[in-house]
């Protein structure tokens, strides 16, 4: 009987009905798994091969192919059999057509806690990790110690005395460049604040005065005191608009430049500027009211804290030096580059420093030089004038105007002048295989960067139209997408506009009084564009990680500013310089990269963040829970929020505030 039963069971398994039912069941289970996996909402991440992305399930799907990683050295891989090539990347509508018409999830779940100081709420899921419907225990992170008080203004890669001591020479300014600590020997404590530190004075009042106790250093006042650039008045540093740099005041100085070359048209033709050797950044501070974003740069040298003063004033600035490496900005980035008494020897070493200025200057852009050789007639100064004017002519710059102590040159719009030069003329053109946008630890090159024959980089729209018009260079950067880049550009802008609008309404961003903001993984700059469109009176430094697609050219073509960076190394800024740090999808990528611990990045964020400043991180639930623990150990106040698609989504928001 048992044998017969077994035989009967085997016969049943062989019937066509049973096979059909089994196949249908397996197919249904597959659909259920796929729906569960892809019906949640992820942040739109088109800028990394590690990205997992989608939008609201009721809308469209985002498809981003992931390129295979490069093979290890000396290993030959046999090509796999051909597979279908994905020609487009982006948002697909229900008919499979590229579109930017989609809706981000509702912001009703972005609930604001009644009491940010409620510790039981703040811990959220930091002690327990949600797995399915349950939870498993996580190890708590111990509290981080406060660093020695002598590290109050510590800039890790610029204050590495041991690395600088090993240098054999620094005649070209090498000691002012980046020299980071060896792996595992970086910052492992919380940088302290100065005694008496106060909440920064708000913009626009901060343009003219800042608290003395926030930057209690007199060296710059003593060094520049006779120039009337900065002085002490009771408990504040004050910044007069006039002085040796701008004899009749910064506004009159800008008026003079505009009158000399009307085509400069601040806030229209000229949107993005670079100020070299900026002092306390008054040039950039006064250009802001003319709708020009000026990135002010200076080294951490004997003047020590000039960039710190600039950032405390609320002016875009970072520590950088013209020495032996390329600036961390793309080619053809700035509409105007300015140097007033910046003490940079542009003609040394075959003009290599002026050639770096040329790389950074947009085709048709202007170089403004205000210096003694322009107007004084001493023999040595006249020799200096001839040297720089001859060098400018040899790289096809045209001297447009020379008036008083200001000289203005214009870069050519195309390559015709370069190609008409004699082959023996120096400096030479750069090799065709040189990538002018490759900037991370790349040495300077004494050659002229040619302009693209297709005119890309010169044809940008006027401000403010250029902020939302896809630039030509969108088609030339390296990116997964081939045919759908404009759709991705518009989709990212719309995505972040809706997200930031929900932040403004739900989290009351306009009450934050934001001024200095950093987007740590900027993509095409949609986050910064949204802040502008929603009239948040701030500026944003857009950071493009080295391990992703280089979208810096797009950011500058839009009229935004940005910089290349590796987040496993410290950023070149002073402590306590940003009001808001924003990171979306950054930590998942860095975790998969396995180059550094997430705590390394978080400690650097704490160093950069002002007391009372805010951090917004969007990432996977698992990563957010880990970051929650680290943030708590650093003394931050933390809240986790579900994104608009509800509590079961794979992504969450970690909102943190640094204790004042």
NUMARTI-994317 format. One record per residue (C-alpha): x, y negated, z; residue in three letters. Coordinates in steps of 0.001 Angstrom, whole numbers. Layout:
<sites>
{{X; Y; Z}; ALA}
...
</sites>
This chain:
<sites>
{{0; 0; 0}; UNK}
{{2857; -2304; 824}; UNK}
{{4462; -1451; -2520}; UNK}
{{1241; -2181; -4369}; UNK}
{{884; -5534; -2613}; UNK}
{{4383; -6518; -3604}; UNK}
{{3770; -5502; -7178}; UNK}
{{575; -7496; -7249}; UNK}
{{2426; -10603; -5961}; UNK}
{{5048; -10290; -8673}; UNK}
{{2366; -9971; -11336}; UNK}
{{697; -13124; -10092}; UNK}
{{3982; -15018; -10357}; UNK}
{{4226; -14001; -13985}; UNK}
{{823; -15348; -14981}; UNK}
{{680; -18481; -17163}; UNK}
{{-1749; -20145; -14756}; UNK}
{{695; -19890; -11876}; UNK}
{{3531; -21304; -14008}; UNK}
{{1382; -24267; -15051}; UNK}
{{302; -25017; -11475}; UNK}
{{3903; -24816; -10250}; UNK}
{{5167; -27128; -13011}; UNK}
{{2405; -29663; -12333}; UNK}
{{3183; -29606; -8602}; UNK}
{{6909; -30206; -9175}; UNK}
{{6172; -33009; -11642}; UNK}
{{3821; -34694; -9133}; UNK}
{{6427; -34456; -6373}; UNK}
{{9028; -36028; -8696}; UNK}
{{6718; -38953; -9479}; UNK}
{{5990; -39420; -5782}; UNK}
{{9713; -39545; -4932}; UNK}
{{10456; -42003; -7739}; UNK}
{{7554; -44237; -6769}; UNK}
{{8612; -44249; -3120}; UNK}
{{12189; -45084; -4073}; UNK}
{{11569; -47868; -6564}; UNK}
{{8345; -49493; -5430}; UNK}
{{10079; -51564; -2748}; UNK}
{{11687; -54929; -3316}; UNK}
{{15415; -55501; -3550}; UNK}
{{17303; -58726; -3971}; UNK}
{{18009; -59587; -7572}; UNK}
{{21710; -58677; -7947}; UNK}
{{22831; -58907; -11562}; UNK}
{{26434; -59730; -10668}; UNK}
{{27893; -56502; -9358}; UNK}
{{28336; -53025; -10635}; UNK}
{{27253; -51802; -7190}; UNK}
{{23965; -53672; -7292}; UNK}
{{20635; -51990; -6688}; UNK}
{{17926; -54306; -7843}; UNK}
{{14242; -54734; -8551}; UNK}
{{11429; -57197; -7992}; UNK}
{{7866; -56837; -6693}; UNK}
{{6462; -53483; -7748}; UNK}
{{3269; -55093; -9002}; UNK}
{{5318; -57214; -11367}; UNK}
{{8355; -56228; -13398}; UNK}
{{11353; -53970; -13019}; UNK}
{{14964; -55077; -13108}; UNK}
{{17397; -52716; -14762}; UNK}
{{21133; -53259; -14336}; UNK}
{{23500; -50657; -15762}; UNK}
{{26557; -49880; -13652}; UNK}
{{29859; -49630; -15554}; UNK}
{{32118; -46729; -14734}; UNK}
{{35062; -47624; -12480}; UNK}
{{38479; -47786; -14189}; UNK}
{{40517; -44566; -14092}; UNK}
{{43539; -44353; -11778}; UNK}
{{46947; -45099; -13364}; UNK}
{{48583; -42354; -15434}; UNK}
{{45389; -40325; -15673}; UNK}
{{43828; -39717; -19087}; UNK}
{{40096; -39129; -19100}; UNK}
{{38387; -37201; -21862}; UNK}
{{35485; -39296; -23172}; UNK}
{{32085; -37819; -22329}; UNK}
{{29568; -37034; -25004}; UNK}
{{27850; -40139; -26370}; UNK}
{{24872; -41408; -24422}; UNK}
{{22286; -44050; -25315}; UNK}
{{23673; -47588; -25004}; UNK}
{{21646; -50033; -22927}; UNK}
{{21515; -53162; -25071}; UNK}
{{19572; -55406; -22705}; UNK}
{{19612; -56058; -19003}; UNK}
{{17083; -58027; -17073}; UNK}
{{13383; -58248; -16269}; UNK}
{{10991; -56100; -18279}; UNK}
{{7274; -56718; -18490}; UNK}
{{4677; -53957; -18765}; UNK}
{{5378; -53692; -22497}; UNK}
{{9146; -53377; -21994}; UNK}
{{9852; -56936; -23231}; UNK}
{{12356; -59243; -21530}; UNK}
{{10598; -61929; -19466}; UNK}
{{11161; -64442; -16691}; UNK}
{{7490; -64392; -15710}; UNK}
{{7395; -62578; -12377}; UNK}
{{6349; -63176; -8785}; UNK}
{{8475; -62792; -5697}; UNK}
{{6757; -61095; -2746}; UNK}
{{4501; -63095; -476}; UNK}
{{6211; -64972; 2336}; UNK}
{{3482; -64200; 4858}; UNK}
{{5754; -61680; 6592}; UNK}
{{8473; -64268; 7225}; UNK}
{{7235; -64856; 10745}; UNK}
{{8933; -67433; 12919}; UNK}
{{9368; -66297; 16545}; UNK}
{{7846; -68524; 19168}; UNK}
{{11026; -68438; 21221}; UNK}
{{14379; -68145; 19439}; UNK}
{{15959; -67566; 22820}; UNK}
{{13944; -64441; 23676}; UNK}
{{16727; -61862; 24021}; UNK}
{{14437; -58836; 23654}; UNK}
{{13232; -60173; 20321}; UNK}
{{16669; -61211; 19182}; UNK}
{{18138; -57766; 19617}; UNK}
{{15512; -56429; 17215}; UNK}
{{16842; -53184; 15721}; UNK}
{{20459; -53904; 16553}; UNK}
{{20590; -51166; 19233}; UNK}
{{18621; -48658; 17188}; UNK}
{{18626; -47858; 13510}; UNK}
{{15303; -47082; 11900}; UNK}
{{15370; -43832; 9962}; UNK}
{{12062; -42914; 8389}; UNK}
{{9456; -43212; 11120}; UNK}
{{11859; -42768; 14025}; UNK}
{{15154; -44171; 15242}; UNK}
{{18586; -43015; 16263}; UNK}
{{20926; -44631; 18774}; UNK}
{{23745; -46883; 17599}; UNK}
{{26882; -47810; 19474}; UNK}
{{26910; -51388; 20738}; UNK}
{{29746; -53690; 19689}; UNK}
{{31738; -55208; 22511}; UNK}
{{31830; -58972; 22853}; UNK}
{{34600; -60814; 21036}; UNK}
{{37033; -62922; 23020}; UNK}
{{37647; -66620; 22402}; UNK}
{{41012; -67387; 20786}; UNK}
{{43730; -69452; 22412}; UNK}
{{42830; -73152; 22546}; UNK}
{{45829; -73926; 20328}; UNK}
{{43910; -72277; 17452}; UNK}
{{41173; -74920; 17537}; UNK}
{{41967; -76009; 13946}; UNK}
{{43308; -72681; 12731}; UNK}
{{43258; -72060; 8954}; UNK}
{{44534; -68471; 8731}; UNK}
{{46149; -68313; 5286}; UNK}
{{47668; -71782; 5629}; UNK}
{{48951; -71452; 9201}; UNK}
{{50882; -68211; 8866}; UNK}
{{54192; -69401; 10283}; UNK}
{{55766; -65945; 10010}; UNK}
{{55031; -65726; 6272}; UNK}
{{56263; -69264; 5638}; UNK}
{{59458; -68578; 7594}; UNK}
{{60308; -65715; 5212}; UNK}
{{60197; -67980; 2153}; UNK}
{{63532; -68651; 497}; UNK}
{{62435; -71932; -1083}; UNK}
{{59582; -74397; -959}; UNK}
{{60772; -77176; -3237}; UNK}
{{57660; -76824; -5394}; UNK}
{{55258; -76891; -2459}; UNK}
{{55009; -73120; -2026}; UNK}
{{54687; -73401; 1757}; UNK}
{{51371; -75243; 1323}; UNK}
{{49876; -72377; -716}; UNK}
{{48032; -69317; 618}; UNK}
{{50073; -66924; 2776}; UNK}
{{47669; -64558; 4510}; UNK}
{{48481; -62160; 7329}; UNK}
{{49119; -58507; 6547}; UNK}
{{46110; -56189; 6513}; UNK}
{{44935; -55442; 10033}; UNK}
{{46659; -58486; 11507}; UNK}
{{44001; -61070; 10731}; UNK}
{{41679; -63029; 12996}; UNK}
{{40191; -60879; 15780}; UNK}
{{38781; -63553; 18087}; UNK}
{{36424; -66547; 18029}; UNK}
{{38103; -69850; 17179}; UNK}
{{37324; -72340; 19971}; UNK}
{{35908; -75826; 19546}; UNK}
{{37635; -78985; 20805}; UNK}
{{36792; -80182; 24289}; UNK}
{{33984; -82724; 24139}; UNK}
{{32716; -81456; 20756}; UNK}
{{29365; -83031; 19800}; UNK}
{{26757; -82362; 17157}; UNK}
{{28038; -84016; 13959}; UNK}
{{26580; -87363; 12976}; UNK}
{{23991; -86870; 10242}; UNK}
{{24361; -87917; 6614}; UNK}
{{24349; -90637; 5285}; UNK}
{{25586; -92307; 8477}; UNK}
{{28432; -89754; 8637}; UNK}
{{29875; -91216; 5445}; UNK}
{{31046; -94198; 7477}; UNK}
{{31720; -92748; 10951}; UNK}
{{32277; -89436; 12785}; UNK}
{{32829; -88478; 16427}; UNK}
{{36432; -88751; 17606}; UNK}
{{36124; -85691; 19868}; UNK}
{{35176; -83467; 16911}; UNK}
{{38566; -84115; 15243}; UNK}
{{40740; -85534; 18032}; UNK}
{{43863; -86127; 15944}; UNK}
{{45580; -89465; 15495}; UNK}
{{48293; -88464; 13025}; UNK}
{{46347; -89530; 9923}; UNK}
{{45348; -92817; 11570}; UNK}
{{48967; -93517; 12449}; UNK}
{{50200; -92577; 8989}; UNK}
{{47459; -94357; 7017}; UNK}
{{46604; -97092; 9516}; UNK}
{{48190; -99848; 7440}; UNK}
{{46132; -98827; 4415}; UNK}
{{42784; -99436; 6163}; UNK}
{{41479; -95994; 5170}; UNK}
{{40615; -94790; 8661}; UNK}
{{40613; -96311; 12139}; UNK}
{{39337; -95626; 15658}; UNK}
{{36456; -97621; 17117}; UNK}
{{35471; -96617; 20663}; UNK}
{{34396; -92939; 20480}; UNK}
{{34363; -92703; 16684}; UNK}
{{36572; -92617; 13621}; UNK}
{{35363; -95163; 11059}; UNK}
{{36061; -95199; 7323}; UNK}
{{36098; -98650; 5697}; UNK}
{{35109; -98642; 2037}; UNK}
{{37958; -100985; 1201}; UNK}
{{41654; -100573; 1787}; UNK}
{{44870; -100062; -104}; UNK}
{{43312; -97277; -2189}; UNK}
{{40277; -99406; -3151}; UNK}
{{41283; -103033; -2659}; UNK}
{{37816; -104470; -3291}; UNK}
{{35893; -101495; -1906}; UNK}
{{34978; -98085; -3296}; UNK}
{{31822; -99302; -5024}; UNK}
{{33665; -102069; -6881}; UNK}
{{36345; -99572; -7847}; UNK}
{{33708; -97269; -9367}; UNK}
{{32116; -100245; -11120}; UNK}
{{35489; -101095; -12663}; UNK}
{{35944; -97550; -13992}; UNK}
{{32436; -97640; -15458}; UNK}
{{33132; -100991; -17146}; UNK}
{{36448; -99795; -18561}; UNK}
{{34864; -96714; -20197}; UNK}
{{31057; -96960; -20323}; UNK}
{{30843; -93450; -21805}; UNK}
{{31871; -92037; -18400}; UNK}
{{28299; -92824; -17283}; UNK}
{{28359; -91550; -13699}; UNK}
{{25392; -89295; -12903}; UNK}
{{24540; -88761; -16567}; UNK}
{{27553; -87796; -18709}; UNK}
{{29720; -87304; -15641}; UNK}
{{28221; -84986; -13043}; UNK}
{{31152; -82959; -11628}; UNK}
{{34463; -84585; -10647}; UNK}
{{37706; -83517; -8962}; UNK}
{{39608; -85880; -6656}; UNK}
{{43268; -84864; -6257}; UNK}
{{45039; -85899; -3062}; UNK}
{{41763; -87293; -1813}; UNK}
{{42817; -88821; 1512}; UNK}
{{39615; -88998; 3570}; UNK}
{{37486; -88500; 412}; UNK}
{{35966; -91973; 111}; UNK}
{{36028; -91688; -3705}; UNK}
{{33766; -88635; -3548}; UNK}
{{31677; -90033; -690}; UNK}
{{30655; -93112; -2658}; UNK}
{{30139; -91211; -5919}; UNK}
{{27395; -89127; -4286}; UNK}
{{24996; -92057; -4395}; UNK}
{{25609; -92134; -8170}; UNK}
{{24513; -88479; -8574}; UNK}
{{28077; -87203; -8998}; UNK}
{{29325; -84201; -7030}; UNK}
{{33039; -84651; -6404}; UNK}
{{35155; -81836; -5033}; UNK}
{{37908; -83471; -2972}; UNK}
{{41136; -81500; -2547}; UNK}
{{44366; -82051; -623}; UNK}
{{47018; -79814; 943}; UNK}
{{47371; -79071; 4640}; UNK}
{{50589; -81079; 4864}; UNK}
{{51949; -83864; 7076}; UNK}
{{48559; -85596; 6803}; UNK}
{{47182; -82421; 8417}; UNK}
{{43467; -83096; 8794}; UNK}
{{42360; -85151; 5789}; UNK}
{{40138; -82361; 4406}; UNK}
{{38722; -81811; 7894}; UNK}
{{37751; -85493; 8006}; UNK}
{{36148; -85209; 4559}; UNK}
{{34015; -82231; 5593}; UNK}
{{33056; -83824; 8906}; UNK}
{{31830; -86802; 6866}; UNK}
{{29633; -84447; 4811}; UNK}
{{31642; -84658; 1569}; UNK}
{{32477; -81598; -591}; UNK}
{{36124; -80704; 52}; UNK}
{{38567; -77834; 431}; UNK}
{{42248; -77376; 1106}; UNK}
{{44182; -76901; -2158}; UNK}
{{47558; -77892; -3555}; UNK}
{{49136; -78359; -6972}; UNK}
{{52213; -76161; -6570}; UNK}
{{52913; -72836; -8316}; UNK}
{{49486; -71191; -8712}; UNK}
{{46361; -72086; -10649}; UNK}
{{43590; -73878; -8821}; UNK}
{{40722; -71509; -7968}; UNK}
{{38406; -73191; -10475}; UNK}
{{37607; -72175; -14067}; UNK}
{{38821; -73842; -17241}; UNK}
{{36847; -76797; -18619}; UNK}
{{35192; -77312; -15218}; UNK}
{{35311; -81028; -14420}; UNK}
{{33849; -83916; -16398}; UNK}
{{36310; -86276; -14723}; UNK}
{{39518; -85765; -12718}; UNK}
{{40779; -88582; -10493}; UNK}
{{44114; -89274; -8845}; UNK}
{{44681; -92466; -6861}; UNK}
{{48101; -92651; -5211}; UNK}
{{47978; -88845; -4964}; UNK}
{{51788; -88455; -5098}; UNK}
{{51683; -85513; -7504}; UNK}
{{54647; -85417; -9898}; UNK}
{{52695; -84480; -13012}; UNK}
{{55718; -84519; -15330}; UNK}
{{58021; -82121; -13446}; UNK}
{{58833; -78651; -14838}; UNK}
{{57830; -79446; -18418}; UNK}
{{54592; -81078; -17255}; UNK}
{{53206; -77885; -15761}; UNK}
{{51029; -79741; -13221}; UNK}
{{49454; -82041; -15830}; UNK}
{{48840; -78957; -17951}; UNK}
{{46887; -77486; -15032}; UNK}
{{44829; -80692; -14942}; UNK}
{{44276; -80215; -18680}; UNK}
{{43053; -76640; -18102}; UNK}
{{40539; -77858; -15518}; UNK}
{{39311; -80849; -17534}; UNK}
{{36299; -80372; -19772}; UNK}
{{36719; -81024; -23486}; UNK}
{{36043; -84734; -23954}; UNK}
{{36502; -85323; -20223}; UNK}
{{38486; -88143; -18596}; UNK}
{{41586; -88293; -16407}; UNK}
{{41705; -91421; -14207}; UNK}
{{45132; -92291; -12760}; UNK}
{{45531; -95197; -10342}; UNK}
{{49182; -95655; -9384}; UNK}
{{51999; -98180; -9231}; UNK}
{{53624; -97155; -12562}; UNK}
{{50461; -98315; -14343}; UNK}
{{50911; -101977; -13444}; UNK}
{{54326; -102598; -11841}; UNK}
{{57336; -103506; -13955}; UNK}
{{60260; -102151; -11940}; UNK}
{{62526; -100118; -14213}; UNK}
{{62069; -96825; -12386}; UNK}
{{58277; -97213; -12360}; UNK}
{{58219; -98046; -16068}; UNK}
{{60234; -94889; -16744}; UNK}
{{57623; -92911; -14834}; UNK}
{{54864; -94528; -16869}; UNK}
{{56576; -93644; -20161}; UNK}
{{57072; -90039; -19047}; UNK}
{{53422; -89436; -18195}; UNK}
{{52115; -91353; -21222}; UNK}
{{54397; -89381; -23572}; UNK}
{{53342; -86106; -21964}; UNK}
{{49673; -87050; -22259}; UNK}
{{50171; -87833; -25961}; UNK}
{{51950; -84520; -26554}; UNK}
{{48896; -82604; -25242}; UNK}
{{46615; -84717; -27456}; UNK}
{{45129; -86920; -24750}; UNK}
{{44119; -90384; -25889}; UNK}
{{44825; -93422; -23702}; UNK}
{{41389; -95005; -23754}; UNK}
{{41954; -97931; -21385}; UNK}
{{44650; -99410; -19156}; UNK}
{{43551; -102200; -16860}; UNK}
{{45095; -103456; -13636}; UNK}
{{46359; -100417; -11751}; UNK}
{{44037; -97935; -13523}; UNK}
{{44786; -95905; -16646}; UNK}
{{42180; -93597; -18254}; UNK}
{{42907; -90836; -20787}; UNK}
{{40437; -88649; -22671}; UNK}
{{40919; -84992; -23569}; UNK}
{{40117; -84004; -27189}; UNK}
{{36828; -82350; -28077}; UNK}
{{38346; -79616; -30258}; UNK}
{{41609; -77967; -31353}; UNK}
{{42278; -80023; -34485}; UNK}
{{44972; -82172; -32845}; UNK}
{{46687; -79129; -31325}; UNK}
{{46861; -77360; -34681}; UNK}
{{48196; -80438; -36476}; UNK}
{{51250; -80669; -34212}; UNK}
{{54657; -79508; -35364}; UNK}
{{55488; -76003; -34120}; UNK}
{{58564; -77341; -32346}; UNK}
{{56548; -79798; -30244}; UNK}
{{56344; -79027; -26542}; UNK}
{{54467; -77978; -24560}; UNK}
{{53370; -74994; -26682}; UNK}
{{49880; -73572; -26957}; UNK}
{{49045; -70719; -24594}; UNK}
{{49003; -67210; -26003}; UNK}
{{45689; -66075; -27429}; UNK}
{{45431; -63294; -24823}; UNK}
{{45702; -65722; -21893}; UNK}
{{42420; -65897; -19953}; UNK}
{{42111; -69504; -18728}; UNK}
{{39407; -68464; -16240}; UNK}
{{41618; -65879; -14525}; UNK}
{{42631; -67759; -11379}; UNK}
{{42994; -65482; -8329}; UNK}
{{46715; -65558; -7420}; UNK}
{{47652; -66403; -11023}; UNK}
{{50759; -68516; -11554}; UNK}
{{50773; -71828; -13408}; UNK}
{{51671; -71731; -17103}; UNK}
{{53497; -74483; -18994}; UNK}
{{51274; -74281; -22043}; UNK}
{{48160; -75935; -23452}; UNK}
{{44900; -74061; -23002}; UNK}
{{43167; -74033; -26362}; UNK}
{{39484; -74813; -26676}; UNK}
{{37071; -72181; -28010}; UNK}
{{36526; -72558; -31739}; UNK}
{{32774; -72174; -31232}; UNK}
{{32641; -75404; -29195}; UNK}
{{31621; -73696; -25956}; UNK}
{{32459; -75697; -22812}; UNK}
{{32129; -79095; -24492}; UNK}
{{28440; -78942; -25351}; UNK}
{{26717; -79323; -22003}; UNK}
{{23484; -81217; -21553}; UNK}
{{23260; -84470; -19640}; UNK}
{{22416; -84439; -15954}; UNK}
{{19910; -83449; -14628}; UNK}
{{18793; -81394; -17662}; UNK}
{{21962; -79281; -17539}; UNK}
{{20976; -77802; -14171}; UNK}
{{18269; -75631; -15762}; UNK}
{{19403; -75288; -19360}; UNK}
{{21352; -72063; -20042}; UNK}
{{24837; -73208; -21127}; UNK}
{{26646; -71896; -24191}; UNK}
{{29274; -70205; -22039}; UNK}
{{26572; -67892; -20739}; UNK}
{{27166; -65911; -23934}; UNK}
{{30949; -65670; -23572}; UNK}
{{31523; -64604; -19941}; UNK}
{{32057; -60949; -19067}; UNK}
{{28766; -59470; -17906}; UNK}
{{26739; -56257; -18080}; UNK}
{{23941; -57930; -19991}; UNK}
{{24381; -58464; -23716}; UNK}
{{21120; -59691; -25207}; UNK}
{{19194; -60789; -22138}; UNK}
{{21415; -63359; -20459}; UNK}
{{19105; -66332; -20843}; UNK}
{{16260; -64307; -19362}; UNK}
{{18473; -63336; -16417}; UNK}
{{19485; -66968; -15961}; UNK}
{{15872; -68176; -15820}; UNK}
{{14759; -65222; -13705}; UNK}
{{17440; -65841; -11089}; UNK}
{{16510; -69527; -10893}; UNK}
{{12829; -68736; -10457}; UNK}
{{13558; -66020; -7915}; UNK}
{{15601; -68274; -5655}; UNK}
{{13275; -71218; -6047}; UNK}
{{10408; -69140; -4664}; UNK}
{{12563; -67648; -1908}; UNK}
{{13936; -71014; -725}; UNK}
{{10483; -72572; -920}; UNK}
{{9250; -69858; 1468}; UNK}
{{12226; -70557; 3765}; UNK}
{{11421; -74255; 3796}; UNK}
{{7811; -73555; 4745}; UNK}
{{8218; -70584; 7097}; UNK}
{{11534; -71413; 8737}; UNK}
{{11280; -75218; 8568}; UNK}
{{14550; -75725; 6712}; UNK}
{{14020; -79451; 6383}; UNK}
{{14340; -79696; 10154}; UNK}
{{17808; -78117; 10003}; UNK}
{{19322; -81382; 8672}; UNK}
{{21568; -79371; 6364}; UNK}
{{24533; -81084; 4752}; UNK}
{{27460; -78709; 4121}; UNK}
{{26205; -75408; 2682}; UNK}
{{27989; -72337; 1320}; UNK}
{{26536; -69589; -861}; UNK}
{{28943; -66691; -366}; UNK}
{{27828; -64769; -3468}; UNK}
{{26496; -67324; -5879}; UNK}
{{25757; -65518; -9150}; UNK}
{{24484; -68086; -11649}; UNK}
{{23880; -70661; -8892}; UNK}
{{20136; -70198; -8493}; UNK}
{{20325; -70697; -4716}; UNK}
{{22079; -74076; -5054}; UNK}
{{19746; -75163; -7856}; UNK}
{{16722; -74341; -5693}; UNK}
{{18032; -76498; -2820}; UNK}
{{18398; -79378; -5267}; UNK}
{{14933; -78883; -6755}; UNK}
{{13329; -78683; -3308}; UNK}
{{15061; -81953; -2321}; UNK}
{{17188; -80589; 514}; UNK}
{{19774; -83375; 912}; UNK}
{{22888; -81214; 940}; UNK}
{{25720; -79990; -1259}; UNK}
{{26620; -76350; -1884}; UNK}
{{29998; -74728; -2469}; UNK}
{{29218; -71676; -4594}; UNK}
{{31621; -68795; -4007}; UNK}
{{32132; -66162; -6697}; UNK}
{{33710; -62996; -5218}; UNK}
{{36743; -61665; -7084}; UNK}
{{35239; -58170; -7359}; UNK}
{{32174; -59312; -9317}; UNK}
{{31496; -61001; -12636}; UNK}
{{33189; -64395; -12999}; UNK}
{{30217; -66742; -13284}; UNK}
{{32204; -69847; -12260}; UNK}
{{32071; -71343; -15794}; UNK}
{{28270; -71177; -15685}; UNK}
{{28133; -72918; -12300}; UNK}
{{30207; -75861; -13509}; UNK}
{{28328; -76107; -16798}; UNK}
{{25140; -76435; -14713}; UNK}
{{26640; -79369; -12800}; UNK}
{{27381; -77361; -9655}; UNK}
{{30712; -76699; -7921}; UNK}
{{32252; -73384; -6969}; UNK}
{{35395; -71413; -6254}; UNK}
{{36777; -67901; -6652}; UNK}
{{37423; -65962; -3443}; UNK}
{{38061; -62528; -1952}; UNK}
{{35993; -62196; 1226}; UNK}
{{38481; -59756; 2732}; UNK}
{{40751; -62810; 3076}; UNK}
{{40072; -66080; 4955}; UNK}
{{38638; -69085; 3100}; UNK}
{{40679; -72282; 2704}; UNK}
{{38714; -74561; 4973}; UNK}
{{38954; -75830; 8534}; UNK}
{{36908; -74402; 11420}; UNK}
{{33408; -75804; 12054}; UNK}
{{32798; -77187; 8576}; UNK}
{{29498; -75637; 7337}; UNK}
{{25900; -76059; 8532}; UNK}
{{24571; -73032; 6642}; UNK}
{{26184; -69868; 5304}; UNK}
{{24089; -67794; 2903}; UNK}
{{24945; -64262; 1782}; UNK}
{{22677; -62049; -301}; UNK}
{{23828; -58535; -1089}; UNK}
{{27428; -59420; -247}; UNK}
{{27973; -57021; 2629}; UNK}
{{26629; -53941; 844}; UNK}
{{29109; -54537; -1940}; UNK}
{{32011; -55186; 417}; UNK}
{{31134; -52091; 2424}; UNK}
{{31198; -49932; -704}; UNK}
{{34441; -51601; -1726}; UNK}
{{36072; -50387; 1519}; UNK}
{{38818; -53001; 1529}; UNK}
{{38002; -54547; 4911}; UNK}
{{35608; -54186; 7835}; UNK}
{{32407; -56205; 7895}; UNK}
{{33539; -57676; 11209}; UNK}
{{36468; -59301; 9371}; UNK}
{{34053; -61266; 7199}; UNK}
{{31735; -62078; 10100}; UNK}
{{34579; -63480; 12216}; UNK}
{{35601; -65672; 9297}; UNK}
{{32001; -66876; 8985}; UNK}
{{32005; -67783; 12674}; UNK}
{{35225; -69759; 12161}; UNK}
{{33697; -71756; 9289}; UNK}
{{30290; -72291; 10913}; UNK}
{{29528; -75374; 12981}; UNK}
{{28141; -74844; 16496}; UNK}
{{24373; -74930; 16051}; UNK}
{{24789; -73868; 12418}; UNK}
{{22713; -71199; 10679}; UNK}
{{23423; -67971; 8808}; UNK}
{{20987; -66230; 6448}; UNK}
{{21898; -62748; 5246}; UNK}
{{19727; -60620; 2922}; UNK}
{{20847; -57018; 2663}; UNK}
{{19871; -53389; 3190}; UNK}
{{18309; -52407; 6510}; UNK}
{{21298; -50252; 7434}; UNK}
{{23765; -53086; 6775}; UNK}
{{21582; -55672; 8523}; UNK}
{{21450; -53533; 11671}; UNK}
{{25239; -53290; 11744}; UNK}
{{25609; -57031; 11189}; UNK}
{{23079; -57706; 13946}; UNK}
{{25337; -55928; 16419}; UNK}
{{28442; -57808; 15278}; UNK}
{{26606; -61147; 15366}; UNK}
{{25375; -60444; 18882}; UNK}
{{28920; -59589; 19971}; UNK}
{{30021; -62983; 18605}; UNK}
{{27382; -64729; 20693}; UNK}
{{25045; -65644; 17847}; UNK}
{{21271; -65735; 18364}; UNK}
{{19725; -63325; 15870}; UNK}
{{16329; -62574; 14368}; UNK}
{{15554; -59885; 11812}; UNK}
{{12707; -60504; 9391}; UNK}
{{11045; -58300; 6832}; UNK}
{{11187; -59732; 3343}; UNK}
{{7860; -60451; 1674}; UNK}
{{7090; -56842; 794}; UNK}
{{6508; -55598; 4332}; UNK}
{{8292; -53574; 7044}; UNK}
{{9036; -50483; 4927}; UNK}
{{11176; -52188; 2316}; UNK}
{{14857; -51257; 2014}; UNK}
{{15977; -54870; 2512}; UNK}
{{15726; -57270; 5446}; UNK}
{{16794; -60768; 6415}; UNK}
{{19114; -61481; 9322}; UNK}
{{18761; -65064; 10533}; UNK}
{{21367; -66201; 13006}; UNK}
{{22236; -69375; 14851}; UNK}
{{25633; -70055; 16392}; UNK}
{{25399; -71180; 20004}; UNK}
{{26139; -74850; 20434}; UNK}
</sites>
